[in-house]
């Protein structure tokens, strides 16, 4: 069973930093892609970062570009979202999601929540002004 467990959320002042972790289990190999999403109260879930199936490049939403960085530790099967220069508008529940078998399954639109197979439970990030 594919499972994602997020951690690292919390309360931080504007301008501060947090690092979220997404620990993955239940699948092997490297044929998968992790996306990061967030959902603020009363709003739809939106993409923060994802990997394009066309270019294999890592992309960031314009709202976080230059402030957020995704990295990974393959030995630990963990992906990280480093968030710097946080703003109150970054306040949301943050989710990681996985699409398994990306090469086998072909192209997909990485910003769509419907393209992912499993989701983490979410971690709350609150940025105070």
Secondary structure, DSSP 8 states (H G I E B T S, - for coil): --EEEEE--EEEETT--EEEEEEEES--SS-EEEEEEEE-TTS--EEEEEE-TTT--EEE-TTTTTTEEEEEEGGGTEEEEEE-S--GGG-EEEEEEEEE-HHHH----TT-GGG-SEE---EEEEEE-
